């Protein structure tokens, strides 16, 4: 099975680099990172990522939730939120995008791995179901 391509969207460079290294250690490919919502949408299109690991608070005019909405609508790519924001208002907004998951920072590598695997499995199963119909 080919390695899953994961786009990392995180506005803090050191955090993005840390996440990228963890993902590579877990056997995933990280074709790109993005620090703004606009850049995330562009790179989701260019990379054909299998999954987007999305922070909610980003630099620029579009936050992670708005970017996730656009990416999901245009490309159907599953979104896994990885964020420090767990307040009710943010959770409600995030739920509207039907994410594949929501991981709170700080996170454990095992939690990241298991959430990614579940999200990818669910996405692949849904695609197979759609092809059968």
Chimera marker file (.cmm) of the C-alpha trace (Angstrom):
<marker_set name="trace">
<marker id="1" x="0.000" y="0.000" z="0.000" r="1" g="1" b="0" radius="0.5"/>
<marker id="2" x="1.340" y="3.431" z="-0.897" r="1" g="1" b="0" radius="0.5"/>
<marker id="3" x="2.188" y="5.942" z="1.787" r="1" g="1" b="0" radius="0.5"/>
<marker id="4" x="-0.606" y="8.418" z="2.483" r="1" g="1" b="0" radius="0.5"/>
<marker id="5" x="0.131" y="12.028" z="1.509" r="1" g="1" b="0" radius="0.5"/>
<marker id="6" x="-0.698" y="14.437" z="4.297" r="1" g="1" b="0" radius="0.5"/>
<marker id="7" x="-0.807" y="18.206" z="3.880" r="1" g="1" b="0" radius="0.5"/>
<marker id="8" x="0.149" y="19.990" z="7.113" r="1" g="1" b="0" radius="0.5"/>
<marker id="9" x="-1.520" y="23.362" z="7.699" r="1" g="1" b="0" radius="0.5"/>
<marker id="10" x="0.040" y="25.144" z="10.682" r="1" g="1" b="0" radius="0.5"/>
<marker id="11" x="1.003" y="28.823" z="11.008" r="1" g="1" b="0" radius="0.5"/>
<marker id="12" x="3.881" y="28.307" z="13.443" r="1" g="1" b="0" radius="0.5"/>
<marker id="13" x="6.893" y="27.095" z="11.458" r="1" g="1" b="0" radius="0.5"/>
<marker id="14" x="8.571" y="25.227" z="14.314" r="1" g="1" b="0" radius="0.5"/>
<marker id="15" x="5.329" y="23.380" z="15.104" r="1" g="1" b="0" radius="0.5"/>
<marker id="16" x="4.781" y="22.571" z="11.403" r="1" g="1" b="0" radius="0.5"/>
<marker id="17" x="8.307" y="21.176" z="11.159" r="1" g="1" b="0" radius="0.5"/>
<marker id="18" x="7.787" y="19.083" z="14.305" r="1" g="1" b="0" radius="0.5"/>
<marker id="19" x="4.499" y="17.661" z="12.945" r="1" g="1" b="0" radius="0.5"/>
<marker id="20" x="6.095" y="16.985" z="9.551" r="1" g="1" b="0" radius="0.5"/>
<marker id="21" x="8.936" y="15.028" z="11.228" r="1" g="1" b="0" radius="0.5"/>
<marker id="22" x="6.478" y="13.010" z="13.345" r="1" g="1" b="0" radius="0.5"/>
<marker id="23" x="4.437" y="12.143" z="10.248" r="1" g="1" b="0" radius="0.5"/>
<marker id="24" x="7.529" y="11.069" z="8.327" r="1" g="1" b="0" radius="0.5"/>
<marker id="25" x="8.606" y="8.896" z="11.276" r="1" g="1" b="0" radius="0.5"/>
<marker id="26" x="5.161" y="7.281" z="11.170" r="1" g="1" b="0" radius="0.5"/>
<marker id="27" x="5.669" y="6.455" z="7.491" r="1" g="1" b="0" radius="0.5"/>
<marker id="28" x="3.555" y="9.149" z="5.843" r="1" g="1" b="0" radius="0.5"/>
<marker id="29" x="4.565" y="11.462" z="3.009" r="1" g="1" b="0" radius="0.5"/>
<marker id="30" x="4.282" y="15.213" z="3.619" r="1" g="1" b="0" radius="0.5"/>
<marker id="31" x="4.259" y="16.850" z="0.170" r="1" g="1" b="0" radius="0.5"/>
<marker id="32" x="3.843" y="20.368" z="1.579" r="1" g="1" b="0" radius="0.5"/>
<marker id="33" x="3.051" y="22.574" z="4.525" r="1" g="1" b="0" radius="0.5"/>
<marker id="34" x="0.950" y="25.749" z="4.514" r="1" g="1" b="0" radius="0.5"/>
<marker id="35" x="0.648" y="28.576" z="7.019" r="1" g="1" b="0" radius="0.5"/>
<marker id="36" x="-2.470" y="30.378" z="5.725" r="1" g="1" b="0" radius="0.5"/>
<marker id="37" x="-5.925" y="29.231" z="4.694" r="1" g="1" b="0" radius="0.5"/>
<marker id="38" x="-5.422" y="30.539" z="1.171" r="1" g="1" b="0" radius="0.5"/>
<marker id="39" x="-2.134" y="28.654" z="0.838" r="1" g="1" b="0" radius="0.5"/>
<marker id="40" x="-3.765" y="25.499" z="2.235" r="1" g="1" b="0" radius="0.5"/>
<marker id="41" x="-6.448" y="25.543" z="-0.474" r="1" g="1" b="0" radius="0.5"/>
<marker id="42" x="-3.833" y="26.075" z="-3.199" r="1" g="1" b="0" radius="0.5"/>
<marker id="43" x="-1.555" y="23.319" z="-1.906" r="1" g="1" b="0" radius="0.5"/>
<marker id="44" x="-4.452" y="20.887" z="-1.412" r="1" g="1" b="0" radius="0.5"/>
<marker id="45" x="-5.149" y="21.268" z="-5.121" r="1" g="1" b="0" radius="0.5"/>
<marker id="46" x="-1.502" y="21.018" z="-6.180" r="1" g="1" b="0" radius="0.5"/>
<marker id="47" x="-0.504" y="18.055" z="-4.000" r="1" g="1" b="0" radius="0.5"/>
<marker id="48" x="-3.612" y="15.891" z="-4.254" r="1" g="1" b="0" radius="0.5"/>
<marker id="49" x="-3.174" y="15.112" z="-0.558" r="1" g="1" b="0" radius="0.5"/>
<marker id="50" x="-5.029" y="12.133" z="0.920" r="1" g="1" b="0" radius="0.5"/>
<marker id="51" x="-5.666" y="14.019" z="4.167" r="1" g="1" b="0" radius="0.5"/>
<marker id="52" x="-5.245" y="17.553" z="5.505" r="1" g="1" b="0" radius="0.5"/>
<marker id="53" x="-4.005" y="18.054" z="9.054" r="1" g="1" b="0" radius="0.5"/>
<marker id="54" x="-5.483" y="21.483" z="9.797" r="1" g="1" b="0" radius="0.5"/>
<marker id="55" x="-4.812" y="23.987" z="12.559" r="1" g="1" b="0" radius="0.5"/>
<marker id="56" x="-7.793" y="26.280" z="13.153" r="1" g="1" b="0" radius="0.5"/>
<marker id="57" x="-6.105" y="29.597" z="13.925" r="1" g="1" b="0" radius="0.5"/>
<marker id="58" x="-4.032" y="30.601" z="10.901" r="1" g="1" b="0" radius="0.5"/>
<marker id="59" x="-2.379" y="33.708" z="9.514" r="1" g="1" b="0" radius="0.5"/>
<marker id="60" x="-4.275" y="35.563" z="6.781" r="1" g="1" b="0" radius="0.5"/>
<marker id="61" x="-7.941" y="36.228" z="6.102" r="1" g="1" b="0" radius="0.5"/>
<marker id="62" x="-9.187" y="32.639" z="6.094" r="1" g="1" b="0" radius="0.5"/>
<marker id="63" x="-9.021" y="30.522" z="9.260" r="1" g="1" b="0" radius="0.5"/>
<marker id="64" x="-8.626" y="26.756" z="9.251" r="1" g="1" b="0" radius="0.5"/>
<marker id="65" x="-12.357" y="26.081" z="9.422" r="1" g="1" b="0" radius="0.5"/>
<marker id="66" x="-13.084" y="28.216" z="6.343" r="1" g="1" b="0" radius="0.5"/>
<marker id="67" x="-10.158" y="26.637" z="4.484" r="1" g="1" b="0" radius="0.5"/>
<marker id="68" x="-11.366" y="23.152" z="5.481" r="1" g="1" b="0" radius="0.5"/>
<marker id="69" x="-14.855" y="23.928" z="4.174" r="1" g="1" b="0" radius="0.5"/>
<marker id="70" x="-13.419" y="25.013" z="0.816" r="1" g="1" b="0" radius="0.5"/>
<marker id="71" x="-10.990" y="22.069" z="0.525" r="1" g="1" b="0" radius="0.5"/>
<marker id="72" x="-13.678" y="19.542" z="1.353" r="1" g="1" b="0" radius="0.5"/>
<marker id="73" x="-16.166" y="21.098" z="-1.085" r="1" g="1" b="0" radius="0.5"/>
<marker id="74" x="-13.701" y="21.367" z="-3.965" r="1" g="1" b="0" radius="0.5"/>
<marker id="75" x="-11.569" y="18.237" z="-3.565" r="1" g="1" b="0" radius="0.5"/>
<marker id="76" x="-13.398" y="15.961" z="-1.121" r="1" g="1" b="0" radius="0.5"/>
<marker id="77" x="-10.226" y="15.626" z="0.957" r="1" g="1" b="0" radius="0.5"/>
<marker id="78" x="-10.816" y="14.586" z="4.571" r="1" g="1" b="0" radius="0.5"/>
<marker id="79" x="-9.815" y="17.124" z="7.227" r="1" g="1" b="0" radius="0.5"/>
<marker id="80" x="-8.340" y="16.247" z="10.602" r="1" g="1" b="0" radius="0.5"/>
<marker id="81" x="-8.181" y="19.245" z="12.924" r="1" g="1" b="0" radius="0.5"/>
<marker id="82" x="-5.124" y="19.563" z="15.146" r="1" g="1" b="0" radius="0.5"/>
<marker id="83" x="-5.642" y="22.587" z="17.360" r="1" g="1" b="0" radius="0.5"/>
<marker id="84" x="-5.312" y="24.172" z="20.769" r="1" g="1" b="0" radius="0.5"/>
<marker id="85" x="-8.834" y="25.603" z="20.486" r="1" g="1" b="0" radius="0.5"/>
<marker id="86" x="-11.444" y="23.433" z="22.172" r="1" g="1" b="0" radius="0.5"/>
<marker id="87" x="-14.036" y="26.013" z="23.234" r="1" g="1" b="0" radius="0.5"/>
<marker id="88" x="-17.687" y="25.263" z="22.414" r="1" g="1" b="0" radius="0.5"/>
<marker id="89" x="-18.034" y="27.944" z="19.740" r="1" g="1" b="0" radius="0.5"/>
<marker id="90" x="-14.981" y="26.701" z="17.824" r="1" g="1" b="0" radius="0.5"/>
<marker id="91" x="-16.112" y="23.071" z="18.175" r="1" g="1" b="0" radius="0.5"/>
<marker id="92" x="-19.551" y="23.954" z="16.805" r="1" g="1" b="0" radius="0.5"/>
<marker id="93" x="-18.047" y="25.756" z="13.802" r="1" g="1" b="0" radius="0.5"/>
<marker id="94" x="-15.643" y="22.876" z="13.178" r="1" g="1" b="0" radius="0.5"/>
<marker id="95" x="-18.442" y="20.287" z="13.371" r="1" g="1" b="0" radius="0.5"/>
<marker id="96" x="-20.205" y="22.022" z="10.479" r="1" g="1" b="0" radius="0.5"/>
<marker id="97" x="-17.353" y="20.936" z="8.176" r="1" g="1" b="0" radius="0.5"/>
<marker id="98" x="-17.827" y="17.266" z="9.144" r="1" g="1" b="0" radius="0.5"/>
<marker id="99" x="-14.161" y="16.666" z="9.946" r="1" g="1" b="0" radius="0.5"/>
<marker id="100" x="-12.558" y="13.247" z="10.047" r="1" g="1" b="0" radius="0.5"/>
<marker id="101" x="-11.405" y="14.060" z="13.583" r="1" g="1" b="0" radius="0.5"/>
<marker id="102" x="-10.381" y="16.710" z="16.106" r="1" g="1" b="0" radius="0.5"/>
<marker id="103" x="-7.141" y="16.377" z="18.071" r="1" g="1" b="0" radius="0.5"/>
<marker id="104" x="-6.280" y="18.805" z="20.865" r="1" g="1" b="0" radius="0.5"/>
<marker id="105" x="-2.765" y="20.192" z="21.249" r="1" g="1" b="0" radius="0.5"/>
<marker id="106" x="-0.540" y="19.173" z="22.812" r="1" g="1" b="0" radius="0.5"/>
<marker id="107" x="-0.977" y="15.716" z="21.327" r="1" g="1" b="0" radius="0.5"/>
<marker id="108" x="0.697" y="12.340" z="21.631" r="1" g="1" b="0" radius="0.5"/>
<marker id="109" x="2.225" y="10.768" z="18.537" r="1" g="1" b="0" radius="0.5"/>
<marker id="110" x="0.086" y="7.637" z="19.087" r="1" g="1" b="0" radius="0.5"/>
<marker id="111" x="-3.097" y="9.749" z="19.084" r="1" g="1" b="0" radius="0.5"/>
<marker id="112" x="-2.026" y="11.441" z="15.876" r="1" g="1" b="0" radius="0.5"/>
<marker id="113" x="-1.267" y="8.082" z="14.236" r="1" g="1" b="0" radius="0.5"/>
<marker id="114" x="-4.502" y="6.363" z="15.286" r="1" g="1" b="0" radius="0.5"/>
<marker id="115" x="-6.660" y="9.349" z="14.253" r="1" g="1" b="0" radius="0.5"/>
<marker id="116" x="-4.976" y="9.556" z="10.852" r="1" g="1" b="0" radius="0.5"/>
<marker id="117" x="-5.414" y="5.826" z="10.253" r="1" g="1" b="0" radius="0.5"/>
<marker id="118" x="-9.103" y="5.956" z="11.236" r="1" g="1" b="0" radius="0.5"/>
<marker id="119" x="-9.718" y="9.000" z="9.028" r="1" g="1" b="0" radius="0.5"/>
<marker id="120" x="-7.990" y="7.418" z="6.017" r="1" g="1" b="0" radius="0.5"/>
<marker id="121" x="-9.805" y="4.109" z="6.518" r="1" g="1" b="0" radius="0.5"/>
<marker id="122" x="-13.198" y="5.825" z="6.733" r="1" g="1" b="0" radius="0.5"/>
<marker id="123" x="-12.474" y="7.939" z="3.658" r="1" g="1" b="0" radius="0.5"/>
<marker id="124" x="-11.324" y="4.937" z="1.576" r="1" g="1" b="0" radius="0.5"/>
<marker id="125" x="-14.332" y="2.873" z="2.671" r="1" g="1" b="0" radius="0.5"/>
<marker id="126" x="-16.701" y="5.703" z="1.689" r="1" g="1" b="0" radius="0.5"/>
<marker id="127" x="-15.027" y="6.025" z="-1.715" r="1" g="1" b="0" radius="0.5"/>
<marker id="128" x="-15.305" y="2.289" z="-2.340" r="1" g="1" b="0" radius="0.5"/>
<marker id="129" x="-18.983" y="2.416" z="-1.370" r="1" g="1" b="0" radius="0.5"/>
<marker id="130" x="-19.560" y="5.300" z="-3.797" r="1" g="1" b="0" radius="0.5"/>
<marker id="131" x="-17.867" y="3.363" z="-6.606" r="1" g="1" b="0" radius="0.5"/>
<marker id="132" x="-20.116" y="0.342" z="-6.010" r="1" g="1" b="0" radius="0.5"/>
<marker id="133" x="-23.308" y="2.414" z="-6.171" r="1" g="1" b="0" radius="0.5"/>
<link id1="1" id2="2" r="1" g="1" b="0" radius="0.2"/>
<link id1="2" id2="3" r="1" g="1" b="0" radius="0.2"/>
<link id1="3" id2="4" r="1" g="1" b="0" radius="0.2"/>
<link id1="4" id2="5" r="1" g="1" b="0" radius="0.2"/>
<link id1="5" id2="6" r="1" g="1" b="0" radius="0.2"/>
<link id1="6" id2="7" r="1" g="1" b="0" radius="0.2"/>
<link id1="7" id2="8" r="1" g="1" b="0" radius="0.2"/>
<link id1="8" id2="9" r="1" g="1" b="0" radius="0.2"/>
<link id1="9" id2="10" r="1" g="1" b="0" radius="0.2"/>
<link id1="10" id2="11" r="1" g="1" b="0" radius="0.2"/>
<link id1="11" id2="12" r="1" g="1" b="0" radius="0.2"/>
<link id1="12" id2="13" r="1" g="1" b="0" radius="0.2"/>
<link id1="13" id2="14" r="1" g="1" b="0" radius="0.2"/>
<link id1="14" id2="15" r="1" g="1" b="0" radius="0.2"/>
<link id1="15" id2="16" r="1" g="1" b="0" radius="0.2"/>
<link id1="16" id2="17" r="1" g="1" b="0" radius="0.2"/>
<link id1="17" id2="18" r="1" g="1" b="0" radius="0.2"/>
<link id1="18" id2="19" r="1" g="1" b="0" radius="0.2"/>
<link id1="19" id2="20" r="1" g="1" b="0" radius="0.2"/>
<link id1="20" id2="21" r="1" g="1" b="0" radius="0.2"/>
<link id1="21" id2="22" r="1" g="1" b="0" radius="0.2"/>
<link id1="22" id2="23" r="1" g="1" b="0" radius="0.2"/>
<link id1="23" id2="24" r="1" g="1" b="0" radius="0.2"/>
<link id1="24" id2="25" r="1" g="1" b="0" radius="0.2"/>
<link id1="25" id2="26" r="1" g="1" b="0" radius="0.2"/>
<link id1="26" id2="27" r="1" g="1" b="0" radius="0.2"/>
<link id1="27" id2="28" r="1" g="1" b="0" radius="0.2"/>
<link id1="28" id2="29" r="1" g="1" b="0" radius="0.2"/>
<link id1="29" id2="30" r="1" g="1" b="0" radius="0.2"/>
<link id1="30" id2="31" r="1" g="1" b="0" radius="0.2"/>
<link id1="31" id2="32" r="1" g="1" b="0" radius="0.2"/>
<link id1="32" id2="33" r="1" g="1" b="0" radius="0.2"/>
<link id1="33" id2="34" r="1" g="1" b="0" radius="0.2"/>
<link id1="34" id2="35" r="1" g="1" b="0" radius="0.2"/>
<link id1="35" id2="36" r="1" g="1" b="0" radius="0.2"/>
<link id1="36" id2="37" r="1" g="1" b="0" radius="0.2"/>
<link id1="37" id2="38" r="1" g="1" b="0" radius="0.2"/>
<link id1="38" id2="39" r="1" g="1" b="0" radius="0.2"/>
<link id1="39" id2="40" r="1" g="1" b="0" radius="0.2"/>
<link id1="40" id2="41" r="1" g="1" b="0" radius="0.2"/>
<link id1="41" id2="42" r="1" g="1" b="0" radius="0.2"/>
<link id1="42" id2="43" r="1" g="1" b="0" radius="0.2"/>
<link id1="43" id2="44" r="1" g="1" b="0" radius="0.2"/>
<link id1="44" id2="45" r="1" g="1" b="0" radius="0.2"/>
<link id1="45" id2="46" r="1" g="1" b="0" radius="0.2"/>
<link id1="46" id2="47" r="1" g="1" b="0" radius="0.2"/>
<link id1="47" id2="48" r="1" g="1" b="0" radius="0.2"/>
<link id1="48" id2="49" r="1" g="1" b="0" radius="0.2"/>
<link id1="49" id2="50" r="1" g="1" b="0" radius="0.2"/>
<link id1="50" id2="51" r="1" g="1" b="0" radius="0.2"/>
<link id1="51" id2="52" r="1" g="1" b="0" radius="0.2"/>
<link id1="52" id2="53" r="1" g="1" b="0" radius="0.2"/>
<link id1="53" id2="54" r="1" g="1" b="0" radius="0.2"/>
<link id1="54" id2="55" r="1" g="1" b="0" radius="0.2"/>
<link id1="55" id2="56" r="1" g="1" b="0" radius="0.2"/>
<link id1="56" id2="57" r="1" g="1" b="0" radius="0.2"/>
<link id1="57" id2="58" r="1" g="1" b="0" radius="0.2"/>
<link id1="58" id2="59" r="1" g="1" b="0" radius="0.2"/>
<link id1="59" id2="60" r="1" g="1" b="0" radius="0.2"/>
<link id1="60" id2="61" r="1" g="1" b="0" radius="0.2"/>
<link id1="61" id2="62" r="1" g="1" b="0" radius="0.2"/>
<link id1="62" id2="63" r="1" g="1" b="0" radius="0.2"/>
<link id1="63" id2="64" r="1" g="1" b="0" radius="0.2"/>
<link id1="64" id2="65" r="1" g="1" b="0" radius="0.2"/>
<link id1="65" id2="66" r="1" g="1" b="0" radius="0.2"/>
<link id1="66" id2="67" r="1" g="1" b="0" radius="0.2"/>
<link id1="67" id2="68" r="1" g="1" b="0" radius="0.2"/>
<link id1="68" id2="69" r="1" g="1" b="0" radius="0.2"/>
<link id1="69" id2="70" r="1" g="1" b="0" radius="0.2"/>
<link id1="70" id2="71" r="1" g="1" b="0" radius="0.2"/>
<link id1="71" id2="72" r="1" g="1" b="0" radius="0.2"/>
<link id1="72" id2="73" r="1" g="1" b="0" radius="0.2"/>
<link id1="73" id2="74" r="1" g="1" b="0" radius="0.2"/>
<link id1="74" id2="75" r="1" g="1" b="0" radius="0.2"/>
<link id1="75" id2="76" r="1" g="1" b="0" radius="0.2"/>
<link id1="76" id2="77" r="1" g="1" b="0" radius="0.2"/>
<link id1="77" id2="78" r="1" g="1" b="0" radius="0.2"/>
<link id1="78" id2="79" r="1" g="1" b="0" radius="0.2"/>
<link id1="79" id2="80" r="1" g="1" b="0" radius="0.2"/>
<link id1="80" id2="81" r="1" g="1" b="0" radius="0.2"/>
<link id1="81" id2="82" r="1" g="1" b="0" radius="0.2"/>
<link id1="82" id2="83" r="1" g="1" b="0" radius="0.2"/>
<link id1="83" id2="84" r="1" g="1" b="0" radius="0.2"/>
<link id1="84" id2="85" r="1" g="1" b="0" radius="0.2"/>
<link id1="85" id2="86" r="1" g="1" b="0" radius="0.2"/>
<link id1="86" id2="87" r="1" g="1" b="0" radius="0.2"/>
<link id1="87" id2="88" r="1" g="1" b="0" radius="0.2"/>
<link id1="88" id2="89" r="1" g="1" b="0" radius="0.2"/>
<link id1="89" id2="90" r="1" g="1" b="0" radius="0.2"/>
<link id1="90" id2="91" r="1" g="1" b="0" radius="0.2"/>
<link id1="91" id2="92" r="1" g="1" b="0" radius="0.2"/>
<link id1="92" id2="93" r="1" g="1" b="0" radius="0.2"/>
<link id1="93" id2="94" r="1" g="1" b="0" radius="0.2"/>
<link id1="94" id2="95" r="1" g="1" b="0" radius="0.2"/>
<link id1="95" id2="96" r="1" g="1" b="0" radius="0.2"/>
<link id1="96" id2="97" r="1" g="1" b="0" radius="0.2"/>
<link id1="97" id2="98" r="1" g="1" b="0" radius="0.2"/>
<link id1="98" id2="99" r="1" g="1" b="0" radius="0.2"/>
<link id1="99" id2="100" r="1" g="1" b="0" radius="0.2"/>
<link id1="100" id2="101" r="1" g="1" b="0" radius="0.2"/>
<link id1="101" id2="102" r="1" g="1" b="0" radius="0.2"/>
<link id1="102" id2="103" r="1" g="1" b="0" radius="0.2"/>
<link id1="103" id2="104" r="1" g="1" b="0" radius="0.2"/>
<link id1="104" id2="105" r="1" g="1" b="0" radius="0.2"/>
<link id1="105" id2="106" r="1" g="1" b="0" radius="0.2"/>
<link id1="106" id2="107" r="1" g="1" b="0" radius="0.2"/>
<link id1="107" id2="108" r="1" g="1" b="0" radius="0.2"/>
<link id1="108" id2="109" r="1" g="1" b="0" radius="0.2"/>
<link id1="109" id2="110" r="1" g="1" b="0" radius="0.2"/>
<link id1="110" id2="111" r="1" g="1" b="0" radius="0.2"/>
<link id1="111" id2="112" r="1" g="1" b="0" radius="0.2"/>
<link id1="112" id2="113" r="1" g="1" b="0" radius="0.2"/>
<link id1="113" id2="114" r="1" g="1" b="0" radius="0.2"/>
<link id1="114" id2="115" r="1" g="1" b="0" radius="0.2"/>
<link id1="115" id2="116" r="1" g="1" b="0" radius="0.2"/>
<link id1="116" id2="117" r="1" g="1" b="0" radius="0.2"/>
<link id1="117" id2="118" r="1" g="1" b="0" radius="0.2"/>
<link id1="118" id2="119" r="1" g="1" b="0" radius="0.2"/>
<link id1="119" id2="120" r="1" g="1" b="0" radius="0.2"/>
<link id1="120" id2="121" r="1" g="1" b="0" radius="0.2"/>
<link id1="121" id2="122" r="1" g="1" b="0" radius="0.2"/>
<link id1="122" id2="123" r="1" g="1" b="0" radius="0.2"/>
<link id1="123" id2="124" r="1" g="1" b="0" radius="0.2"/>
<link id1="124" id2="125" r="1" g="1" b="0" radius="0.2"/>
<link id1="125" id2="126" r="1" g="1" b="0" radius="0.2"/>
<link id1="126" id2="127" r="1" g="1" b="0" radius="0.2"/>
<link id1="127" id2="128" r="1" g="1" b="0" radius="0.2"/>
<link id1="128" id2="129" r="1" g="1" b="0" radius="0.2"/>
<link id1="129" id2="130" r="1" g="1" b="0" radius="0.2"/>
<link id1="130" id2="131" r="1" g="1" b="0" radius="0.2"/>
<link id1="131" id2="132" r="1" g="1" b="0" radius="0.2"/>
<link id1="132" id2="133" r="1" g="1" b="0" radius="0.2"/>
</marker_set>
